[in-house]
Amino acid sequence: MEKFIIGLTVGMAAGALLVANNCKLRNLVKKNQEDLMEKAENYIDAKLEQLEKGGKEKKPAQNAKTSE
């Protein structure tokens, strides 16, 4: 387990050095981060919209039960 953690740490450091010293890699990382953030925002917006639609449909049914 210790060897894995050391290897992971060394790999992360080497990757960070490669990205820091290479403009093309840096731009690629930025582009991928932006794409990932956009996908996450779209997913969250879709989930919130589903919750809002679900909540609007359930509220009248709950009000009908309470008014009876």
N, CA, C and O atoms as a GROMACS GRO file, in nm:
protein
  272
    1MET      N    1   0.083  -0.119   0.000
    1MET     CA    2   0.000   0.000   0.000
    1MET      C    3   0.087   0.125   0.000
    1MET      O    4   0.055   0.225  -0.065
    2GLU      N    5   0.198   0.120   0.073
    2GLU     CA    6   0.287   0.236   0.078
    2GLU      C    7   0.349   0.264  -0.058
    2GLU      O    8   0.364   0.379  -0.098
    3LYS      N    9   0.384   0.156  -0.130
    3LYS     CA   10   0.443   0.173  -0.263
    3LYS      C   11   0.342   0.237  -0.357
    3LYS      O   12   0.380   0.320  -0.440
    4PHE      N   13   0.216   0.200  -0.345
    4PHE     CA   14   0.112   0.258  -0.429
    4PHE      C   15   0.100   0.408  -0.403
    4PHE      O   16   0.093   0.487  -0.497
    5ILE      N   17   0.096   0.446  -0.277
    5ILE     CA   18   0.082   0.587  -0.241
    5ILE      C   19   0.203   0.666  -0.289
    5ILE      O   20   0.188   0.777  -0.339
    6ILE      N   21   0.322   0.610  -0.273
    6ILE     CA   22   0.443   0.679  -0.320
    6ILE      C   23   0.439   0.692  -0.472
    6ILE      O   24   0.472   0.798  -0.525
    7GLY      N   25   0.400   0.586  -0.541
    7GLY     CA   26   0.391   0.591  -0.687
    7GLY      C   27   0.288   0.691  -0.734
    7GLY      O   28   0.312   0.764  -0.831
    8LEU      N   29   0.175   0.696  -0.667
    8LEU     CA   30   0.071   0.792  -0.700
    8LEU      C   31   0.121   0.935  -0.682
    8LEU      O   32   0.096   1.021  -0.766
    9THR      N   33   0.189   0.960  -0.572
    9THR     CA   34   0.242   1.093  -0.544
    9THR      C   35   0.346   1.134  -0.647
    9THR      O   36   0.344   1.247  -0.697
   10VAL      N   37   0.438   1.044  -0.681
   10VAL     CA   38   0.542   1.074  -0.780
   10VAL      C   39   0.478   1.097  -0.917
   10VAL      O   40   0.520   1.186  -0.990
   11GLY      N   41   0.378   1.017  -0.952
   11GLY     CA   42   0.309   1.034  -1.079
   11GLY      C   43   0.237   1.167  -1.087
   11GLY      O   44   0.240   1.234  -1.190
   12MET      N   45   0.172   1.206  -0.979
   12MET     CA   46   0.103   1.335  -0.977
   12MET      C   47   0.203   1.449  -0.991
   12MET      O   48   0.177   1.545  -1.064
   13ALA      N   49   0.315   1.440  -0.923
   13ALA     CA   50   0.418   1.545  -0.931
   13ALA      C   51   0.474   1.552  -1.072
   13ALA      O   52   0.492   1.661  -1.125
   14ALA      N   53   0.503   1.436  -1.132
   14ALA     CA   54   0.557   1.435  -1.269
   14ALA      C   55   0.455   1.493  -1.367
   14ALA      O   56   0.492   1.568  -1.456
   15GLY      N   57   0.329   1.458  -1.351
   15GLY     CA   58   0.225   1.512  -1.438
   15GLY      C   59   0.212   1.662  -1.422
   15GLY      O   60   0.194   1.734  -1.521
   16ALA      N   61   0.220   1.710  -1.300
   16ALA     CA   62   0.212   1.854  -1.277
   16ALA      C   63   0.329   1.926  -1.341
   16ALA      O   64   0.312   2.035  -1.398
   17LEU      N   65   0.447   1.868  -1.334
   17LEU     CA   66   0.564   1.930  -1.397
   17LEU      C   67   0.550   1.932  -1.549
   17LEU      O   68   0.584   2.031  -1.613
   18LEU      N   69   0.499   1.824  -1.606
   18LEU     CA   70   0.480   1.821  -1.751
   18LEU      C   71   0.381   1.927  -1.796
   18LEU      O   72   0.404   1.998  -1.894
   19VAL      N   73   0.272   1.939  -1.724
   19VAL     CA   74   0.171   2.038  -1.761
   19VAL      C   75   0.223   2.179  -1.741
   19VAL      O   76   0.196   2.268  -1.822
   20ALA      N   77   0.298   2.201  -1.635
   20ALA     CA   78   0.350   2.335  -1.608
   20ALA      C   79   0.452   2.379  -1.713
   20ALA      O   80   0.465   2.498  -1.740
   21ASN      N   81   0.523   2.283  -1.771
   21ASN     CA   82   0.629   2.320  -1.865
   21ASN      C   83   0.588   2.307  -2.011
   21ASN      O   84   0.670   2.334  -2.100
   22ASN      N   85   0.465   2.268  -2.040
   22ASN     CA   86   0.424   2.250  -2.177
   22ASN      C   87   0.295   2.328  -2.201
   22ASN      O   88   0.192   2.300  -2.139
   23CYS      N   89   0.302   2.426  -2.290
   23CYS     CA   90   0.188   2.515  -2.315
   23CYS      C   91   0.071   2.438  -2.376
   23CYS      O   92  -0.044   2.463  -2.340
   24LYS      N   93   0.098   2.345  -2.467
   24LYS     CA   94  -0.009   2.269  -2.532
   24LYS      C   95  -0.084   2.184  -2.428
   24LYS      O   96  -0.207   2.178  -2.429
   25LEU      N   97  -0.009   2.119  -2.341
   25LEU     CA   98  -0.074   2.038  -2.237
   25LEU      C   99  -0.154   2.126  -2.141
   25LEU      O  100  -0.262   2.087  -2.097
   26ARG      N  101  -0.102   2.243  -2.109
   26ARG     CA  102  -0.172   2.333  -2.018
   26ARG      C  103  -0.305   2.375  -2.079
   26ARG      O  104  -0.408   2.377  -2.010
   27ASN      N  105  -0.304   2.410  -2.208
   27ASN     CA  106  -0.427   2.449  -2.275
   27ASN      C  107  -0.525   2.333  -2.284
   27ASN      O  108  -0.646   2.352  -2.271
   28LEU      N  109  -0.473   2.212  -2.307
   28LEU     CA  110  -0.558   2.094  -2.313
   28LEU      C  111  -0.626   2.069  -2.178
   28LEU      O  112  -0.744   2.036  -2.172
   29VAL      N  113  -0.550   2.084  -2.070
   29VAL     CA  114  -0.606   2.064  -1.937
   29VAL      C  115  -0.713   2.168  -1.909
   29VAL      O  116  -0.819   2.135  -1.855
   30LYS      N  117  -0.688   2.294  -1.944
   30LYS     CA  118  -0.786   2.400  -1.923
   30LYS      C  119  -0.914   2.372  -2.001
   30LYS      O  120  -1.024   2.388  -1.949
   31LYS      N  121  -0.898   2.329  -2.127
   31LYS     CA  122  -1.014   2.300  -2.211
   31LYS      C  123  -1.096   2.186  -2.151
   31LYS      O  124  -1.219   2.193  -2.145
   32ASN      N  125  -1.029   2.081  -2.108
   32ASN     CA  126  -1.099   1.968  -2.049
   32ASN      C  127  -1.169   2.006  -1.918
   32ASN      O  128  -1.279   1.958  -1.890
   33GLN      N  129  -1.107   2.092  -1.840
   33GLN     CA  130  -1.169   2.138  -1.716
   33GLN      C  131  -1.296   2.218  -1.747
   33GLN      O  132  -1.398   2.202  -1.680
   34GLU      N  133  -1.288   2.305  -1.848
   34GLU     CA  134  -1.405   2.384  -1.887
   34GLU      C  135  -1.517   2.295  -1.937
   34GLU      O  136  -1.634   2.316  -1.903
   35ASP      N  137  -1.484   2.195  -2.018
   35ASP     CA  138  -1.584   2.101  -2.068
   35ASP      C  139  -1.650   2.025  -1.954
   35ASP      O  140  -1.772   2.007  -1.952
   36LEU      N  141  -1.569   1.980  -1.860
   36LEU     CA  142  -1.622   1.906  -1.746
   36LEU      C  143  -1.714   1.993  -1.662
   36LEU      O  144  -1.819   1.948  -1.618
   37MET      N  145  -1.675   2.117  -1.638
   37MET     CA  146  -1.757   2.208  -1.560
   37MET      C  147  -1.889   2.237  -1.632
   37MET      O  148  -1.994   2.244  -1.568
   38GLU      N  149  -1.885   2.253  -1.763
   38GLU     CA  150  -2.006   2.278  -1.840
   38GLU      C  151  -2.101   2.158  -1.833
   38GLU      O  152  -2.222   2.176  -1.816
   39LYS      N  153  -2.047   2.038  -1.845
   39LYS     CA  154  -2.130   1.918  -1.834
   39LYS      C  155  -2.190   1.906  -1.696
   39LYS      O  156  -2.307   1.869  -1.682
   40ALA      N  157  -2.112   1.938  -1.593
   40ALA     CA  158  -2.162   1.930  -1.456
   40ALA      C  159  -2.274   2.033  -1.435
   40ALA      O  160  -2.375   2.001  -1.372
   41GLU      N  161  -2.257   2.153  -1.486
   41GLU     CA  162  -2.360   2.256  -1.472
   41GLU      C  163  -2.488   2.215  -1.544
   41GLU      O  164  -2.597   2.233  -1.491
   42ASN      N  165  -2.474   2.160  -1.665
   42ASN     CA  166  -2.592   2.114  -1.739
   42ASN      C  167  -2.664   2.002  -1.664
   42ASN      O  168  -2.787   2.000  -1.659
   43TYR      N  169  -2.588   1.910  -1.606
   43TYR     CA  170  -2.646   1.800  -1.531
   43TYR      C  171  -2.721   1.853  -1.408
   43TYR      O  172  -2.833   1.809  -1.380
   44ILE      N  173  -2.659   1.945  -1.337
   44ILE     CA  174  -2.722   2.001  -1.217
   44ILE      C  175  -2.848   2.078  -1.255
   44ILE      O  176  -2.950   2.068  -1.187
   45ASP      N  177  -2.842   2.157  -1.364
   45ASP     CA  178  -2.960   2.231  -1.409
   45ASP      C  179  -3.074   2.136  -1.445
   45ASP      O  180  -3.189   2.162  -1.411
   46ALA      N  181  -3.041   2.026  -1.514
   46ALA     CA  182  -3.144   1.929  -1.552
   46ALA      C  183  -3.206   1.865  -1.428
   46ALA      O  184  -3.328   1.848  -1.422
   47LYS      N  185  -3.124   1.830  -1.330
   47LYS     CA  186  -3.175   1.770  -1.207
   47LYS      C  187  -3.263   1.868  -1.130
   47LYS      O  188  -3.368   1.830  -1.077
   48LEU      N  189  -3.222   1.994  -1.123
   48LEU     CA  190  -3.302   2.094  -1.053
   48LEU      C  191  -3.435   2.116  -1.125
   48LEU      O  192  -3.539   2.132  -1.060
   49GLU      N  193  -3.432   2.116  -1.257
   49GLU     CA  194  -3.555   2.131  -1.334
   49GLU      C  195  -3.649   2.014  -1.309
   49GLU      O  196  -3.770   2.033  -1.296
   50GLN      N  197  -3.595   1.894  -1.303
   50GLN     CA  198  -3.677   1.776  -1.273
   50GLN      C  199  -3.738   1.787  -1.134
   50GLN      O  200  -3.854   1.752  -1.114
   51LEU      N  201  -3.658   1.833  -1.038
   51LEU     CA  202  -3.710   1.849  -0.902
   51LEU      C  203  -3.820   1.953  -0.895
   51LEU      O  204  -3.920   1.935  -0.825
   52GLU      N  205  -3.802   2.063  -0.970
   52GLU     CA  206  -3.904   2.167  -0.971
   52GLU      C  207  -4.033   2.116  -1.034
   52GLU      O  208  -4.142   2.143  -0.983
   53LYS      N  209  -4.021   2.044  -1.145
   53LYS     CA  210  -4.140   1.989  -1.209
   53LYS      C  211  -4.208   1.888  -1.118
   53LYS      O  212  -4.330   1.887  -1.105
   54GLY      N  213  -4.129   1.804  -1.055
   54GLY     CA  214  -4.183   1.704  -0.964
   54GLY      C  215  -4.248   1.770  -0.843
   54GLY      O  216  -4.352   1.725  -0.797
   55GLY      N  217  -4.188   1.874  -0.792
   55GLY     CA  218  -4.242   1.945  -0.677
   55GLY      C  219  -4.371   2.017  -0.710
   55GLY      O  220  -4.462   2.021  -0.626
   56LYS      N  221  -4.382   2.074  -0.830
   56LYS     CA  222  -4.504   2.144  -0.870
   56LYS      C  223  -4.619   2.047  -0.887
   56LYS      O  224  -4.734   2.080  -0.856
   57GLU      N  225  -4.589   1.928  -0.937
   57GLU     CA  226  -4.694   1.830  -0.957
   57GLU      C  227  -4.743   1.773  -0.824
   57GLU      O  228  -4.861   1.741  -0.810
   58LYS      N  229  -4.654   1.760  -0.729
   58LYS     CA  230  -4.691   1.700  -0.601
   58LYS      C  231  -4.764   1.798  -0.510
   58LYS      O  232  -4.849   1.757  -0.431
   59LYS      N  233  -4.733   1.927  -0.521
   59LYS     CA  234  -4.794   2.025  -0.430
   59LYS      C  235  -4.946   2.031  -0.443
   59LYS      O  236  -5.013   2.029  -0.340
   60PRO      N  237  -5.004   2.038  -0.564
   60PRO     CA  238  -5.151   2.042  -0.571
   60PRO      C  239  -5.214   1.915  -0.513
   60PRO      O  240  -5.320   1.923  -0.451
   61ALA      N  241  -5.153   1.801  -0.532
   61ALA     CA  242  -5.206   1.677  -0.478
   61ALA      C  243  -5.204   1.682  -0.325
   61ALA      O  244  -5.297   1.635  -0.260
   62GLN      N  245  -5.100   1.738  -0.268
   62GLN     CA  246  -5.092   1.748  -0.123
   62GLN      C  247  -5.195   1.849  -0.072
   62GLN      O  248  -5.256   1.827   0.033
   63ASN      N  249  -5.214   1.959  -0.145
   63ASN     CA  250  -5.314   2.060  -0.104
   63ASN      C  251  -5.454   2.002  -0.112
   63ASN      O  252  -5.538   2.032  -0.028
   64ALA      N  253  -5.480   1.920  -0.213
   64ALA     CA  254  -5.611   1.859  -0.227
   64ALA      C  255  -5.641   1.767  -0.110
   64ALA      O  256  -5.754   1.762  -0.062
   65LYS      N  257  -5.541   1.695  -0.064
   65LYS     CA  258  -5.560   1.604   0.048
   65LYS      C  259  -5.587   1.682   0.178
   65LYS      O  260  -5.669   1.639   0.260
   66THR      N  261  -5.520   1.793   0.195
   66THR     CA  262  -5.537   1.869   0.318
   66THR      C  263  -5.670   1.943   0.319
   66THR      O  264  -5.724   1.968   0.426
   67SER      N  265  -5.724   1.978   0.202
   67SER     CA  266  -5.849   2.052   0.197
   67SER      C  267  -5.970   1.962   0.215
   67SER      O  268  -6.079   2.012   0.242
   68GLU      N  269  -5.952   1.829   0.200
   68GLU     CA  270  -6.065   1.737   0.216
   68GLU      C  271  -6.103   1.720   0.356
   68GLU      O  272  -6.196   1.645   0.386
   0.00000   0.00000   0.00000
